[in-house]
Amino acid sequence: MATQAEDLSVKVDLLDRYVHARMRLRALSASADNPNLRTCTRCGERVEMRYDQGGWSVCPLCGRFA
């Protein structure tokens, strides 16, 4: 029996939502273990911040100070 296109798109959407939820959960559990893992206010990525010589945190992707 063939699956209709509407049913298939609903199943793909549910799978996509599930995968993204699992990724968010994994990121949250990883951040509990690593206090340097934060969301950058400029680029929005969740990264491990570096420290510069003055003690400021720096996003390794965009270079913004936090």
PDBQT receptor file of N, H, CA, C and O in Angstrom, charges set to zero:
ATOM      1  N   MET A   1       0.850  -1.177   0.000  1.00  0.00    +0.000 N 
ATOM      2  CA  MET A   1       0.000   0.000   0.000  1.00  0.00    +0.000 C 
ATOM      3  C   MET A   1       0.894   1.239   0.000  1.00  0.00    +0.000 C 
ATOM      4  O   MET A   1       1.841   1.316   0.784  1.00  0.00    +0.000 OA
ATOM      5  N   ALA A   2       0.616   2.174  -0.839  1.00  0.00    +0.000 N 
ATOM      6  H   ALA A   2      -0.153   2.112  -1.476  1.00  0.00    +0.000 HD
ATOM      7  CA  ALA A   2       1.418   3.388  -0.975  1.00  0.00    +0.000 C 
ATOM      8  C   ALA A   2       0.999   4.425   0.066  1.00  0.00    +0.000 C 
ATOM      9  O   ALA A   2      -0.162   4.499   0.468  1.00  0.00    +0.000 OA
ATOM     10  N   THR A   3       1.979   5.220   0.487  1.00  0.00    +0.000 N 
ATOM     11  H   THR A   3       2.922   5.160   0.160  1.00  0.00    +0.000 HD
ATOM     12  CA  THR A   3       1.720   6.306   1.429  1.00  0.00    +0.000 C 
ATOM     13  C   THR A   3       1.418   7.573   0.640  1.00  0.00    +0.000 C 
ATOM     14  O   THR A   3       2.133   7.920  -0.300  1.00  0.00    +0.000 OA
ATOM     15  N   GLN A   4       0.363   8.248   1.029  1.00  0.00    +0.000 N 
ATOM     16  H   GLN A   4      -0.218   7.966   1.793  1.00  0.00    +0.000 HD
ATOM     17  CA  GLN A   4       0.016   9.490   0.347  1.00  0.00    +0.000 C 
ATOM     18  C   GLN A   4       1.028  10.576   0.692  1.00  0.00    +0.000 C 
ATOM     19  O   GLN A   4       1.644  10.554   1.758  1.00  0.00    +0.000 OA
ATOM     20  N   ALA A   5       1.189  11.520  -0.222  1.00  0.00    +0.000 N 
ATOM     21  H   ALA A   5       0.690  11.537  -1.088  1.00  0.00    +0.000 HD
ATOM     22  CA  ALA A   5       2.175  12.590  -0.039  1.00  0.00    +0.000 C 
ATOM     23  C   ALA A   5       1.897  13.407   1.215  1.00  0.00    +0.000 C 
ATOM     24  O   ALA A   5       2.837  13.832   1.887  1.00  0.00    +0.000 OA
ATOM     25  N   GLU A   6       0.626  13.639   1.548  1.00  0.00    +0.000 N 
ATOM     26  H   GLU A   6      -0.138  13.295   1.002  1.00  0.00    +0.000 HD
ATOM     27  CA  GLU A   6       0.294  14.421   2.744  1.00  0.00    +0.000 C 
ATOM     28  C   GLU A   6       0.741  13.692   4.004  1.00  0.00    +0.000 C 
ATOM     29  O   GLU A   6       1.295  14.310   4.913  1.00  0.00    +0.000 OA
ATOM     30  N   ASP A   7       0.505  12.381   4.067  1.00  0.00    +0.000 N 
ATOM     31  H   ASP A   7       0.055  11.879   3.328  1.00  0.00    +0.000 HD
ATOM     32  CA  ASP A   7       0.919  11.597   5.228  1.00  0.00    +0.000 C 
ATOM     33  C   ASP A   7       2.437  11.577   5.359  1.00  0.00    +0.000 C 
ATOM     34  O   ASP A   7       2.976  11.658   6.463  1.00  0.00    +0.000 OA
ATOM     35  N   LEU A   8       3.109  11.470   4.238  1.00  0.00    +0.000 N 
ATOM     36  H   LEU A   8       2.671  11.404   3.341  1.00  0.00    +0.000 HD
ATOM     37  CA  LEU A   8       4.566  11.438   4.250  1.00  0.00    +0.000 C 
ATOM     38  C   LEU A   8       5.143  12.755   4.738  1.00  0.00    +0.000 C 
ATOM     39  O   LEU A   8       6.106  12.746   5.505  1.00  0.00    +0.000 OA
ATOM     40  N   SER A   9       4.594  13.876   4.327  1.00  0.00    +0.000 N 
ATOM     41  H   SER A   9       3.811  13.883   3.704  1.00  0.00    +0.000 HD
ATOM     42  CA  SER A   9       5.121  15.171   4.762  1.00  0.00    +0.000 C 
ATOM     43  C   SER A   9       4.904  15.374   6.258  1.00  0.00    +0.000 C 
ATOM     44  O   SER A   9       5.735  15.993   6.924  1.00  0.00    +0.000 OA
ATOM     45  N   VAL A  10       3.794  14.859   6.795  1.00  0.00    +0.000 N 
ATOM     46  H   VAL A  10       3.119  14.357   6.255  1.00  0.00    +0.000 HD
ATOM     47  CA  VAL A  10       3.542  14.949   8.232  1.00  0.00    +0.000 C 
ATOM     48  C   VAL A  10       4.563  14.116   8.992  1.00  0.00    +0.000 C 
ATOM     49  O   VAL A  10       5.075  14.548  10.025  1.00  0.00    +0.000 OA
ATOM     50  N   LYS A  11       4.861  12.925   8.484  1.00  0.00    +0.000 N 
ATOM     51  H   LYS A  11       4.445  12.574   7.644  1.00  0.00    +0.000 HD
ATOM     52  CA  LYS A  11       5.839  12.059   9.150  1.00  0.00    +0.000 C 
ATOM     53  C   LYS A  11       7.234  12.662   9.096  1.00  0.00    +0.000 C 
ATOM     54  O   LYS A  11       7.983  12.572  10.068  1.00  0.00    +0.000 OA
ATOM     55  N   VAL A  12       7.591  13.270   7.983  1.00  0.00    +0.000 N 
ATOM     56  H   VAL A  12       6.982  13.343   7.192  1.00  0.00    +0.000 HD
ATOM     57  CA  VAL A  12       8.901  13.908   7.864  1.00  0.00    +0.000 C 
ATOM     58  C   VAL A  12       8.987  15.090   8.822  1.00  0.00    +0.000 C 
ATOM     59  O   VAL A  12      10.024  15.299   9.450  1.00  0.00    +0.000 OA
ATOM     60  N   ASP A  13       7.914  15.864   8.943  1.00  0.00    +0.000 N 
ATOM     61  H   ASP A  13       7.071  15.695   8.433  1.00  0.00    +0.000 HD
ATOM     62  CA  ASP A  13       7.894  17.004   9.857  1.00  0.00    +0.000 C 
ATOM     63  C   ASP A  13       8.054  16.538  11.304  1.00  0.00    +0.000 C 
ATOM     64  O   ASP A  13       8.794  17.150  12.074  1.00  0.00    +0.000 OA
ATOM     65  N   LEU A  14       7.370  15.470  11.673  1.00  0.00    +0.000 N 
ATOM     66  H   LEU A  14       6.768  14.973  11.047  1.00  0.00    +0.000 HD
ATOM     67  CA  LEU A  14       7.489  14.939  13.031  1.00  0.00    +0.000 C 
ATOM     68  C   LEU A  14       8.907  14.446  13.306  1.00  0.00    +0.000 C 
ATOM     69  O   LEU A  14       9.454  14.686  14.382  1.00  0.00    +0.000 OA
ATOM     70  N   LEU A  15       9.497  13.762  12.339  1.00  0.00    +0.000 N 
ATOM     71  H   LEU A  15       9.052  13.567  11.464  1.00  0.00    +0.000 HD
ATOM     72  CA  LEU A  15      10.864  13.285  12.508  1.00  0.00    +0.000 C 
ATOM     73  C   LEU A  15      11.829  14.453  12.646  1.00  0.00    +0.000 C 
ATOM     74  O   LEU A  15      12.737  14.410  13.476  1.00  0.00    +0.000 OA
ATOM     75  N   ASP A  16      11.647  15.484  11.851  1.00  0.00    +0.000 N 
ATOM     76  H   ASP A  16      10.910  15.518  11.176  1.00  0.00    +0.000 HD
ATOM     77  CA  ASP A  16      12.504  16.664  11.920  1.00  0.00    +0.000 C 
ATOM     78  C   ASP A  16      12.399  17.349  13.279  1.00  0.00    +0.000 C 
ATOM     79  O   ASP A  16      13.412  17.742  13.856  1.00  0.00    +0.000 OA
ATOM     80  N   ARG A  17      11.188  17.491  13.787  1.00  0.00    +0.000 N 
ATOM     81  H   ARG A  17      10.365  17.171  13.317  1.00  0.00    +0.000 HD
ATOM     82  CA  ARG A  17      10.995  18.101  15.112  1.00  0.00    +0.000 C 
ATOM     83  C   ARG A  17      11.639  17.254  16.202  1.00  0.00    +0.000 C 
ATOM     84  O   ARG A  17      12.228  17.790  17.140  1.00  0.00    +0.000 OA
ATOM     85  N   TYR A  18      11.529  15.927  16.081  1.00  0.00    +0.000 N 
ATOM     86  H   TYR A  18      11.050  15.491  15.319  1.00  0.00    +0.000 HD
ATOM     87  CA  TYR A  18      12.126  15.026  17.069  1.00  0.00    +0.000 C 
ATOM     88  C   TYR A  18      13.652  15.152  17.058  1.00  0.00    +0.000 C 
ATOM     89  O   TYR A  18      14.277  15.260  18.113  1.00  0.00    +0.000 OA
ATOM     90  N   VAL A  19      14.241  15.136  15.874  1.00  0.00    +0.000 N 
ATOM     91  H   VAL A  19      13.733  15.048  15.017  1.00  0.00    +0.000 HD
ATOM     92  CA  VAL A  19      15.703  15.225  15.770  1.00  0.00    +0.000 C 
ATOM     93  C   VAL A  19      16.205  16.542  16.350  1.00  0.00    +0.000 C 
ATOM     94  O   VAL A  19      17.197  16.547  17.079  1.00  0.00    +0.000 OA
ATOM     95  N   HIS A  20      15.545  17.660  16.045  1.00  0.00    +0.000 N 
ATOM     96  H   HIS A  20      14.739  17.655  15.453  1.00  0.00    +0.000 HD
ATOM     97  CA  HIS A  20      15.963  18.952  16.578  1.00  0.00    +0.000 C 
ATOM     98  C   HIS A  20      15.790  19.009  18.098  1.00  0.00    +0.000 C 
ATOM     99  O   HIS A  20      16.621  19.600  18.788  1.00  0.00    +0.000 OA
ATOM    100  N   ALA A  21      14.742  18.414  18.619  1.00  0.00    +0.000 N 
ATOM    101  H   ALA A  21      14.068  17.934  18.059  1.00  0.00    +0.000 HD
ATOM    102  CA  ALA A  21      14.541  18.385  20.072  1.00  0.00    +0.000 C 
ATOM    103  C   ALA A  21      15.641  17.581  20.746  1.00  0.00    +0.000 C 
ATOM    104  O   ALA A  21      16.135  17.975  21.803  1.00  0.00    +0.000 OA
ATOM    105  N   ARG A  22      16.032  16.462  20.152  1.00  0.00    +0.000 N 
ATOM    106  H   ARG A  22      15.631  16.142  19.294  1.00  0.00    +0.000 HD
ATOM    107  CA  ARG A  22      17.126  15.659  20.721  1.00  0.00    +0.000 C 
ATOM    108  C   ARG A  22      18.443  16.431  20.688  1.00  0.00    +0.000 C 
ATOM    109  O   ARG A  22      19.234  16.346  21.628  1.00  0.00    +0.000 OA
ATOM    110  N   MET A  23      18.683  17.181  19.615  1.00  0.00    +0.000 N 
ATOM    111  H   MET A  23      18.040  17.250  18.851  1.00  0.00    +0.000 HD
ATOM    112  CA  MET A  23      19.909  17.967  19.519  1.00  0.00    +0.000 C 
ATOM    113  C   MET A  23      19.938  19.056  20.587  1.00  0.00    +0.000 C 
ATOM    114  O   MET A  23      20.978  19.298  21.199  1.00  0.00    +0.000 OA
ATOM    115  N   ARG A  24      18.787  19.722  20.815  1.00  0.00    +0.000 N 
ATOM    116  H   ARG A  24      17.942  19.526  20.318  1.00  0.00    +0.000 HD
ATOM    117  CA  ARG A  24      18.719  20.751  21.860  1.00  0.00    +0.000 C 
ATOM    118  C   ARG A  24      18.947  20.138  23.234  1.00  0.00    +0.000 C 
ATOM    119  O   ARG A  24      19.655  20.715  24.058  1.00  0.00    +0.000 OA
ATOM    120  N   LEU A  25      18.359  18.979  23.488  1.00  0.00    +0.000 N 
ATOM    121  H   LEU A  25      17.783  18.510  22.819  1.00  0.00    +0.000 HD
ATOM    122  CA  LEU A  25      18.536  18.313  24.777  1.00  0.00    +0.000 C 
ATOM    123  C   LEU A  25      19.992  17.927  24.999  1.00  0.00    +0.000 C 
ATOM    124  O   LEU A  25      20.514  18.075  26.104  1.00  0.00    +0.000 OA
ATOM    125  N   ARG A  26      20.646  17.435  23.958  1.00  0.00    +0.000 N 
ATOM    126  H   ARG A  26      20.223  17.315  23.060  1.00  0.00    +0.000 HD
ATOM    127  CA  ARG A  26      22.049  17.069  24.079  1.00  0.00    +0.000 C 
ATOM    128  C   ARG A  26      22.904  18.305  24.348  1.00  0.00    +0.000 C 
ATOM    129  O   ARG A  26      23.845  18.249  25.140  1.00  0.00    +0.000 OA
ATOM    130  N   ALA A  27      22.581  19.420  23.693  1.00  0.00    +0.000 N 
ATOM    131  H   ALA A  27      21.816  19.465  23.049  1.00  0.00    +0.000 HD
ATOM    132  CA  ALA A  27      23.338  20.661  23.902  1.00  0.00    +0.000 C 
ATOM    133  C   ALA A  27      23.154  21.172  25.324  1.00  0.00    +0.000 C 
ATOM    134  O   ALA A  27      24.106  21.656  25.936  1.00  0.00    +0.000 OA
ATOM    135  N   LEU A  28      21.940  21.069  25.854  1.00  0.00    +0.000 N 
ATOM    136  H   LEU A  28      21.167  20.675  25.357  1.00  0.00    +0.000 HD
ATOM    137  CA  LEU A  28      21.694  21.518  27.224  1.00  0.00    +0.000 C 
ATOM    138  C   LEU A  28      22.428  20.657  28.232  1.00  0.00    +0.000 C 
ATOM    139  O   LEU A  28      22.971  21.180  29.205  1.00  0.00    +0.000 OA
ATOM    140  N   SER A  29      22.458  19.351  28.024  1.00  0.00    +0.000 N 
ATOM    141  H   SER A  29      22.017  18.926  27.234  1.00  0.00    +0.000 HD
ATOM    142  CA  SER A  29      23.152  18.483  28.964  1.00  0.00    +0.000 C 
ATOM    143  C   SER A  29      24.656  18.695  28.879  1.00  0.00    +0.000 C 
ATOM    144  O   SER A  29      25.352  18.581  29.888  1.00  0.00    +0.000 OA
ATOM    145  N   ALA A  30      25.169  19.001  27.692  1.00  0.00    +0.000 N 
ATOM    146  H   ALA A  30      24.604  19.093  26.872  1.00  0.00    +0.000 HD
ATOM    147  CA  ALA A  30      26.597  19.276  27.540  1.00  0.00    +0.000 C 
ATOM    148  C   ALA A  30      26.962  20.593  28.211  1.00  0.00    +0.000 C 
ATOM    149  O   ALA A  30      28.051  20.725  28.770  1.00  0.00    +0.000 OA
ATOM    150  N   SER A  31      26.054  21.572  28.159  1.00  0.00    +0.000 N 
ATOM    151  H   SER A  31      25.169  21.464  27.705  1.00  0.00    +0.000 HD
ATOM    152  CA  SER A  31      26.369  22.866  28.759  1.00  0.00    +0.000 C 
ATOM    153  C   SER A  31      26.378  22.796  30.278  1.00  0.00    +0.000 C 
ATOM    154  O   SER A  31      27.027  23.616  30.928  1.00  0.00    +0.000 OA
ATOM    155  N   ALA A  32      25.678  21.843  30.849  1.00  0.00    +0.000 N 
ATOM    156  H   ALA A  32      25.150  21.177  30.321  1.00  0.00    +0.000 HD
ATOM    157  CA  ALA A  32      25.701  21.686  32.304  1.00  0.00    +0.000 C 
ATOM    158  C   ALA A  32      27.080  21.238  32.761  1.00  0.00    +0.000 C 
ATOM    159  O   ALA A  32      27.507  21.570  33.867  1.00  0.00    +0.000 OA
ATOM    160  N   ASP A  33      27.780  20.484  31.914  1.00  0.00    +0.000 N 
ATOM    161  H   ASP A  33      27.433  20.215  31.015  1.00  0.00    +0.000 HD
ATOM    162  CA  ASP A  33      29.119  20.005  32.252  1.00  0.00    +0.000 C 
ATOM    163  C   ASP A  33      30.205  21.021  31.925  1.00  0.00    +0.000 C 
ATOM    164  O   ASP A  33      31.296  20.964  32.492  1.00  0.00    +0.000 OA
ATOM    165  N   ASN A  34      29.917  21.951  31.015  1.00  0.00    +0.000 N 
ATOM    166  H   ASN A  34      29.031  21.998  30.555  1.00  0.00    +0.000 HD
ATOM    167  CA  ASN A  34      30.919  22.901  30.558  1.00  0.00    +0.000 C 
ATOM    168  C   ASN A  34      30.396  24.326  30.725  1.00  0.00    +0.000 C 
ATOM    169  O   ASN A  34      29.569  24.765  29.926  1.00  0.00    +0.000 OA
ATOM    170  N   PRO A  35      30.853  25.057  31.736  1.00  0.00    +0.000 N 
ATOM    171  CA  PRO A  35      30.345  26.421  31.972  1.00  0.00    +0.000 C 
ATOM    172  C   PRO A  35      30.771  27.422  30.900  1.00  0.00    +0.000 C 
ATOM    173  O   PRO A  35      30.186  28.501  30.812  1.00  0.00    +0.000 OA
ATOM    174  N   ASN A  36      31.774  27.096  30.082  1.00  0.00    +0.000 N 
ATOM    175  H   ASN A  36      32.250  26.219  30.153  1.00  0.00    +0.000 HD
ATOM    176  CA  ASN A  36      32.213  28.010  29.027  1.00  0.00    +0.000 C 
ATOM    177  C   ASN A  36      31.362  27.896  27.774  1.00  0.00    +0.000 C 
ATOM    178  O   ASN A  36      31.516  28.707  26.861  1.00  0.00    +0.000 OA
ATOM    179  N   LEU A  37      30.476  26.922  27.700  1.00  0.00    +0.000 N 
ATOM    180  H   LEU A  37      30.351  26.263  28.442  1.00  0.00    +0.000 HD
ATOM    181  CA  LEU A  37      29.623  26.735  26.536  1.00  0.00    +0.000 C 
ATOM    182  C   LEU A  37      28.431  27.669  26.675  1.00  0.00    +0.000 C 
ATOM    183  O   LEU A  37      27.559  27.461  27.519  1.00  0.00    +0.000 OA
ATOM    184  N   ARG A  38      28.403  28.704  25.836  1.00  0.00    +0.000 N 
ATOM    185  H   ARG A  38      29.111  28.873  25.151  1.00  0.00    +0.000 HD
ATOM    186  CA  ARG A  38      27.345  29.714  25.917  1.00  0.00    +0.000 C 
ATOM    187  C   ARG A  38      26.872  30.103  24.536  1.00  0.00    +0.000 C 
ATOM    188  O   ARG A  38      27.507  29.776  23.533  1.00  0.00    +0.000 OA
ATOM    189  N   THR A  39      25.749  30.804  24.489  1.00  0.00    +0.000 N 
ATOM    190  H   THR A  39      25.233  31.069  25.304  1.00  0.00    +0.000 HD
ATOM    191  CA  THR A  39      25.214  31.306  23.229  1.00  0.00    +0.000 C 
ATOM    192  C   THR A  39      25.751  32.710  22.999  1.00  0.00    +0.000 C 
ATOM    193  O   THR A  39      25.624  33.580  23.860  1.00  0.00    +0.000 OA
ATOM    194  N   CYS A  40      26.352  32.927  21.833  1.00  0.00    +0.000 N 
ATOM    195  H   CYS A  40      26.455  32.220  21.133  1.00  0.00    +0.000 HD
ATOM    196  CA  CYS A  40      26.904  34.232  21.484  1.00  0.00    +0.000 C 
ATOM    197  C   CYS A  40      25.758  35.193  21.180  1.00  0.00    +0.000 C 
ATOM    198  O   CYS A  40      24.801  34.833  20.495  1.00  0.00    +0.000 OA
ATOM    199  N   THR A  41      25.862  36.410  21.692  1.00  0.00    +0.000 N 
ATOM    200  H   THR A  41      26.639  36.702  22.249  1.00  0.00    +0.000 HD
ATOM    201  CA  THR A  41      24.804  37.392  21.470  1.00  0.00    +0.000 C 
ATOM    202  C   THR A  41      24.841  37.983  20.071  1.00  0.00    +0.000 C 
ATOM    203  O   THR A  41      23.844  38.541  19.615  1.00  0.00    +0.000 OA
ATOM    204  N   ARG A  42      25.964  37.873  19.385  1.00  0.00    +0.000 N 
ATOM    205  H   ARG A  42      26.775  37.419  19.756  1.00  0.00    +0.000 HD
ATOM    206  CA  ARG A  42      26.057  38.424  18.031  1.00  0.00    +0.000 C 
ATOM    207  C   ARG A  42      25.644  37.407  16.969  1.00  0.00    +0.000 C 
ATOM    208  O   ARG A  42      24.757  37.680  16.160  1.00  0.00    +0.000 OA
ATOM    209  N   CYS A  43      26.292  36.221  16.968  1.00  0.00    +0.000 N 
ATOM    210  H   CYS A  43      27.013  35.999  17.625  1.00  0.00    +0.000 HD
ATOM    211  CA  CYS A  43      26.022  35.261  15.894  1.00  0.00    +0.000 C 
ATOM    212  C   CYS A  43      24.960  34.223  16.273  1.00  0.00    +0.000 C 
ATOM    213  O   CYS A  43      24.431  33.546  15.391  1.00  0.00    +0.000 OA
ATOM    214  N   GLY A  44      24.638  34.083  17.565  1.00  0.00    +0.000 N 
ATOM    215  H   GLY A  44      25.067  34.633  18.281  1.00  0.00    +0.000 HD
ATOM    216  CA  GLY A  44      23.586  33.175  17.989  1.00  0.00    +0.000 C 
ATOM    217  C   GLY A  44      24.001  31.718  18.105  1.00  0.00    +0.000 C 
ATOM    218  O   GLY A  44      23.180  30.862  18.433  1.00  0.00    +0.000 OA
ATOM    219  N   GLU A  45      25.271  31.431  17.838  1.00  0.00    +0.000 N 
ATOM    220  H   GLU A  45      25.938  32.127  17.572  1.00  0.00    +0.000 HD
ATOM    221  CA  GLU A  45      25.745  30.046  17.918  1.00  0.00    +0.000 C 
ATOM    222  C   GLU A  45      26.092  29.692  19.358  1.00  0.00    +0.000 C 
ATOM    223  O   GLU A  45      26.518  30.547  20.134  1.00  0.00    +0.000 OA
ATOM    224  N   ARG A  46      25.905  28.428  19.701  1.00  0.00    +0.000 N 
ATOM    225  H   ARG A  46      25.559  27.734  19.070  1.00  0.00    +0.000 HD
ATOM    226  CA  ARG A  46      26.260  27.929  21.028  1.00  0.00    +0.000 C 
ATOM    227  C   ARG A  46      27.667  27.365  20.928  1.00  0.00    +0.000 C 
ATOM    228  O   ARG A  46      27.879  26.309  20.331  1.00  0.00    +0.000 OA
ATOM    229  N   VAL A  47      28.626  28.067  21.511  1.00  0.00    +0.000 N 
ATOM    230  H   VAL A  47      28.455  28.925  21.996  1.00  0.00    +0.000 HD
ATOM    231  CA  VAL A  47      30.040  27.721  21.366  1.00  0.00    +0.000 C 
ATOM    232  C   VAL A  47      30.740  27.774  22.714  1.00  0.00    +0.000 C 
ATOM    233  O   VAL A  47      30.219  28.324  23.685  1.00  0.00    +0.000 OA
ATOM    234  N   GLU A  48      31.931  27.190  22.751  1.00  0.00    +0.000 N 
ATOM    235  H   GLU A  48      32.354  26.743  21.963  1.00  0.00    +0.000 HD
ATOM    236  CA  GLU A  48      32.771  27.290  23.942  1.00  0.00    +0.000 C 
ATOM    237  C   GLU A  48      33.575  28.581  23.839  1.00  0.00    +0.000 C 
ATOM    238  O   GLU A  48      34.410  28.736  22.948  1.00  0.00    +0.000 OA
ATOM    239  N   MET A  49      33.317  29.495  24.749  1.00  0.00    +0.000 N 
ATOM    240  H   MET A  49      32.638  29.369  25.473  1.00  0.00    +0.000 HD
ATOM    241  CA  MET A  49      33.965  30.804  24.721  1.00  0.00    +0.000 C 
ATOM    242  C   MET A  49      35.430  30.676  25.144  1.00  0.00    +0.000 C 
ATOM    243  O   MET A  49      35.771  29.893  26.031  1.00  0.00    +0.000 OA
ATOM    244  N   ARG A  50      36.284  31.463  24.489  1.00  0.00    +0.000 N 
ATOM    245  H   ARG A  50      36.007  32.099  23.769  1.00  0.00    +0.000 HD
ATOM    246  CA  ARG A  50      37.694  31.553  24.862  1.00  0.00    +0.000 C 
ATOM    247  C   ARG A  50      37.873  32.746  25.783  1.00  0.00    +0.000 C 
ATOM    248  O   ARG A  50      37.045  33.656  25.798  1.00  0.00    +0.000 OA
ATOM    249  N   TYR A  51      38.946  32.742  26.542  1.00  0.00    +0.000 N 
ATOM    250  H   TYR A  51      39.619  32.003  26.529  1.00  0.00    +0.000 HD
ATOM    251  CA  TYR A  51      39.281  33.901  27.373  1.00  0.00    +0.000 C 
ATOM    252  C   TYR A  51      40.476  34.615  26.774  1.00  0.00    +0.000 C 
ATOM    253  O   TYR A  51      41.459  33.982  26.388  1.00  0.00    +0.000 OA
ATOM    254  N   ASP A  52      40.388  35.946  26.697  1.00  0.00    +0.000 N 
ATOM    255  H   ASP A  52      39.590  36.459  27.011  1.00  0.00    +0.000 HD
ATOM    256  CA  ASP A  52      41.541  36.700  26.229  1.00  0.00    +0.000 C 
ATOM    257  C   ASP A  52      42.382  37.132  27.425  1.00  0.00    +0.000 C 
ATOM    258  O   ASP A  52      42.092  36.747  28.558  1.00  0.00    +0.000 OA
ATOM    259  N   GLN A  53      43.418  37.924  27.184  1.00  0.00    +0.000 N 
ATOM    260  H   GLN A  53      43.654  38.237  26.264  1.00  0.00    +0.000 HD
ATOM    261  CA  GLN A  53      44.349  38.303  28.245  1.00  0.00    +0.000 C 
ATOM    262  C   GLN A  53      43.705  39.161  29.320  1.00  0.00    +0.000 C 
ATOM    263  O   GLN A  53      44.126  39.113  30.475  1.00  0.00    +0.000 OA
ATOM    264  N   GLY A  54      42.707  39.933  28.972  1.00  0.00    +0.000 N 
ATOM    265  H   GLY A  54      42.365  39.972  28.033  1.00  0.00    +0.000 HD
ATOM    266  CA  GLY A  54      42.059  40.802  29.948  1.00  0.00    +0.000 C 
ATOM    267  C   GLY A  54      40.992  40.106  30.772  1.00  0.00    +0.000 C 
ATOM    268  O   GLY A  54      40.379  40.730  31.637  1.00  0.00    +0.000 OA
ATOM    269  N   GLY A  55      40.758  38.822  30.520  1.00  0.00    +0.000 N 
ATOM    270  H   GLY A  55      41.257  38.315  29.817  1.00  0.00    +0.000 HD
ATOM    271  CA  GLY A  55      39.758  38.084  31.277  1.00  0.00    +0.000 C 
ATOM    272  C   GLY A  55      38.382  38.072  30.639  1.00  0.00    +0.000 C 
ATOM    273  O   GLY A  55      37.445  37.507  31.202  1.00  0.00    +0.000 OA
ATOM    274  N   TRP A  56      38.245  38.695  29.456  1.00  0.00    +0.000 N 
ATOM    275  H   TRP A  56      39.007  39.154  28.999  1.00  0.00    +0.000 HD
ATOM    276  CA  TRP A  56      36.968  38.703  28.754  1.00  0.00    +0.000 C 
ATOM    277  C   TRP A  56      36.785  37.397  27.995  1.00  0.00    +0.000 C 
ATOM    278  O   TRP A  56      37.759  36.769  27.580  1.00  0.00    +0.000 OA
ATOM    279  N   SER A  57      35.533  36.994  27.814  1.00  0.00    +0.000 N 
ATOM    280  H   SER A  57      34.742  37.504  28.151  1.00  0.00    +0.000 HD
ATOM    281  CA  SER A  57      35.225  35.840  26.976  1.00  0.00    +0.000 C 
ATOM    282  C   SER A  57      35.072  36.310  25.542  1.00  0.00    +0.000 C 
ATOM    283  O   SER A  57      34.534  37.387  25.286  1.00  0.00    +0.000 OA
ATOM    284  N   VAL A  58      35.555  35.485  24.596  1.00  0.00    +0.000 N 
ATOM    285  H   VAL A  58      35.992  34.610  24.805  1.00  0.00    +0.000 HD
ATOM    286  CA  VAL A  58      35.518  35.830  23.178  1.00  0.00    +0.000 C 
ATOM    287  C   VAL A  58      34.883  34.679  22.408  1.00  0.00    +0.000 C 
ATOM    288  O   VAL A  58      35.246  33.520  22.608  1.00  0.00    +0.000 OA
ATOM    289  N   CYS A  59      33.941  34.993  21.534  1.00  0.00    +0.000 N 
ATOM    290  H   CYS A  59      33.646  35.935  21.371  1.00  0.00    +0.000 HD
ATOM    291  CA  CYS A  59      33.335  33.982  20.664  1.00  0.00    +0.000 C 
ATOM    292  C   CYS A  59      34.356  33.601  19.587  1.00  0.00    +0.000 C 
ATOM    293  O   CYS A  59      34.862  34.481  18.891  1.00  0.00    +0.000 OA
ATOM    294  N   PRO A  60      34.671  32.309  19.435  1.00  0.00    +0.000 N 
ATOM    295  CA  PRO A  60      35.663  31.916  18.435  1.00  0.00    +0.000 C 
ATOM    296  C   PRO A  60      35.155  32.046  16.995  1.00  0.00    +0.000 C 
ATOM    297  O   PRO A  60      35.955  32.054  16.059  1.00  0.00    +0.000 OA
ATOM    298  N   LEU A  61      33.833  32.147  16.810  1.00  0.00    +0.000 N 
ATOM    299  H   LEU A  61      33.184  32.141  17.571  1.00  0.00    +0.000 HD
ATOM    300  CA  LEU A  61      33.293  32.238  15.454  1.00  0.00    +0.000 C 
ATOM    301  C   LEU A  61      33.277  33.666  14.923  1.00  0.00    +0.000 C 
ATOM    302  O   LEU A  61      33.700  33.918  13.795  1.00  0.00    +0.000 OA
ATOM    303  N   CYS A  62      32.790  34.596  15.733  1.00  0.00    +0.000 N 
ATOM    304  H   CYS A  62      32.446  34.391  16.649  1.00  0.00    +0.000 HD
ATOM    305  CA  CYS A  62      32.651  35.965  15.218  1.00  0.00    +0.000 C 
ATOM    306  C   CYS A  62      33.572  36.958  15.912  1.00  0.00    +0.000 C 
ATOM    307  O   CYS A  62      33.713  38.083  15.434  1.00  0.00    +0.000 OA
ATOM    308  N   GLY A  63      34.202  36.587  17.016  1.00  0.00    +0.000 N 
ATOM    309  H   GLY A  63      34.087  35.672  17.404  1.00  0.00    +0.000 HD
ATOM    310  CA  GLY A  63      35.159  37.449  17.684  1.00  0.00    +0.000 C 
ATOM    311  C   GLY A  63      34.559  38.459  18.642  1.00  0.00    +0.000 C 
ATOM    312  O   GLY A  63      35.276  39.333  19.131  1.00  0.00    +0.000 OA
ATOM    313  N   ARG A  64      33.257  38.368  18.928  1.00  0.00    +0.000 N 
ATOM    314  H   ARG A  64      32.676  37.658  18.531  1.00  0.00    +0.000 HD
ATOM    315  CA  ARG A  64      32.615  39.312  19.836  1.00  0.00    +0.000 C 
ATOM    316  C   ARG A  64      33.021  39.034  21.283  1.00  0.00    +0.000 C 
ATOM    317  O   ARG A  64      33.125  37.880  21.698  1.00  0.00    +0.000 OA
ATOM    318  N   PHE A  65      33.248  40.100  22.042  1.00  0.00    +0.000 N 
ATOM    319  H   PHE A  65      33.164  41.038  21.705  1.00  0.00    +0.000 HD
ATOM    320  CA  PHE A  65      33.551  39.975  23.457  1.00  0.00    +0.000 C 
ATOM    321  C   PHE A  65      32.271  39.809  24.259  1.00  0.00    +0.000 C 
ATOM    322  O   PHE A  65      31.244  40.403  23.933  1.00  0.00    +0.000 OA
ATOM    323  N   ALA A  66      32.337  39.001  25.308  1.00  0.00    +0.000 N 
ATOM    324  H   ALA A  66      33.171  38.519  25.573  1.00  0.00    +0.000 HD
ATOM    325  CA  ALA A  66      31.172  38.807  26.168  1.00  0.00    +0.000 C 
ATOM    326  C   ALA A  66      31.537  39.121  27.600  1.00  0.00    +0.000 C 
ATOM    327  O   ALA A  66      30.692  39.019  28.489  1.00  0.00    +0.000 OA
TER     328      ALA A  66
